């Protein structure tokens, strides 16, 4: 009897934990819809994915590295060929990272080595992904965030 009670209790606790995590993800998703689309939504469907896109940290790193390459070129530390090689290298890294985000689907060669949880969010006609922090609970980036980061990178260079 104790085993049955413990099993039921454990199952209820697992369900409760999953719901609290989804509540945080849903709240985050609704805030992002408001931020990017200017719309308030009452309901948002949250589905945990069995895949994960790479973290867009590469975009932030690329911005810094390309800016450094520009400074090195301007100061004469590197020539135009070296500059082009550095920019191409970082652009390729960013392209690999953002390809799956832009396509909105998993690309097998881009499997994240960070093993972060990914959620697909759908509200009305809007559909996007949310990547969590390494704790797999705290939402970090959405598809819209990555698109904005890419646009900002392109506009700088």
C-alpha positions in Angstrom: 0.0 0.0 0.0 2.8 2.4 0.9 4.5 1.7 -2.5 1.2 2.5 -4.4 0.8 5.7 -2.3 4.4 6.7 -3.0 4.1 6.0 -6.7 0.9 8.2 -6.9 2.6 10.9 -4.9 5.7 10.9 -7.1 3.6 11.1 -10.2 1.6 14.0 -8.9 4.8 15.8 -7.9 6.2 15.3 -11.4 3.1 16.6 -13.0 3.2 19.6 -10.6 6.8 20.4 -11.5 6.2 20.1 -15.2 3.2 22.5 -15.0 5.2 25.1 -13.0 8.0 25.0 -15.6 5.5 25.3 -18.5 3.8 28.2 -16.7 7.1 30.1 -16.6 7.7 29.3 -20.3 4.2 30.3 -21.2 4.5 33.6 -19.3 7.8 34.3 -21.1 6.3 33.4 -24.4 3.3 35.7 -23.9 5.7 38.6 -22.9 7.7 38.0 -26.1 4.6 38.0 -28.3 3.6 41.3 -26.7 7.2 42.7 -27.2 7.6 41.6 -30.8 4.0 41.5 -32.2 2.3 44.0 -29.9 -0.5 41.5 -29.2 -1.8 40.1 -25.9 -2.8 36.5 -26.1 -4.8 34.6 -23.5 -3.6 31.1 -24.4 -0.3 29.7 -25.7 0.4 26.1 -26.5 3.8 25.0 -25.1 5.3 21.7 -26.4 8.7 20.4 -25.3 10.8 19.4 -28.3 13.1 16.4 -28.5 15.7 18.6 -30.2 17.6 21.9 -29.4 19.0 24.6 -31.6 22.4 26.0 -30.8 22.6 28.9 -28.4 22.9 32.3 -30.2 25.9 33.1 -28.1 27.9 32.8 -31.3 26.1 35.9 -32.6 27.3 38.0 -29.6 30.8 36.6 -29.9 30.9 37.2 -33.7 30.0 40.8 -33.2 32.9 41.3 -30.8 35.4 39.3 -33.0 34.4 41.1 -36.2 34.7 44.5 -34.5 38.2 43.5 -33.3 39.1 42.5 -36.8 38.0 45.9 -38.1 40.1 47.6 -35.5 43.1 45.4 -36.4 42.6 46.2 -40.0 42.3 50.0 -39.4 45.5 49.9 -37.2 47.5 48.0 -39.8 47.9 44.8 -37.6 46.3 42.7 -40.3 45.9 43.0 -44.0 42.6 42.9 -46.0 43.0 39.2 -46.8 43.4 38.3 -43.1 40.4 40.6 -42.2 38.3 38.8 -44.8 39.3 35.4 -43.5 38.4 36.3 -39.9 35.0 37.8 -41.0 34.2 34.8 -43.1 35.1 32.4 -40.3 32.8 34.1 -37.8 30.0 34.6 -40.4 30.0 30.9 -41.1 29.7 30.2 -37.3 26.8 32.5 -37.1 25.2 31.1 -40.2 25.4 27.5 -38.8 23.9 28.7 -35.5 21.1 30.7 -37.0 20.1 28.4 -39.9 17.9 26.2 -37.8 16.4 29.2 -36.0 15.6 30.9 -39.4 14.2 27.7 -40.9 12.2 26.9 -37.7 13.2 23.2 -37.9 15.9 21.0 -36.6 18.9 20.6 -38.8 20.7 17.4 -37.7 24.2 18.8 -38.2 23.4 21.6 -35.8 22.6 19.5 -32.8 23.4 21.6 -29.7 26.3 20.3 -27.6 24.8 22.2 -24.7 21.8 19.9 -24.3 19.4 22.7 -23.4 15.7 22.2 -23.4 13.7 23.6 -26.4 10.0 24.5 -26.5 7.8 25.2 -29.4 5.2 27.9 -28.7 2.1 28.5 -30.6 -0.5 31.3 -30.1 -3.0 32.2 -32.6 -1.1 32.4 -35.9 2.3 32.9 -34.2 4.7 30.0 -33.8 8.3 30.1 -32.5 10.8 28.3 -30.4 12.2 29.1 -26.9 15.6 27.9 -25.8 16.2 27.5 -22.0 19.3 28.1 -19.9 21.4 25.1 -18.9 19.0 24.4 -16.0 16.5 23.5 -18.8 13.8 25.6 -17.0 14.8 29.3 -17.3 13.8 30.7 -20.8 16.5 32.6 -22.5 16.1 33.1 -26.3 13.2 33.0 -28.7 13.3 32.8 -32.5 12.4 36.5 -32.6 15.4 37.3 -30.4 17.8 35.4 -32.7 16.3 37.1 -35.8 16.8 40.5 -34.1 20.4 39.6 -33.1 21.2 38.6 -36.7 19.7 41.8 -38.1 21.7 43.9 -35.6 24.9 42.0 -36.6 24.3 42.5 -40.3 23.5 46.2 -39.8 26.8 46.8 -38.0 29.0 45.3 -40.7 
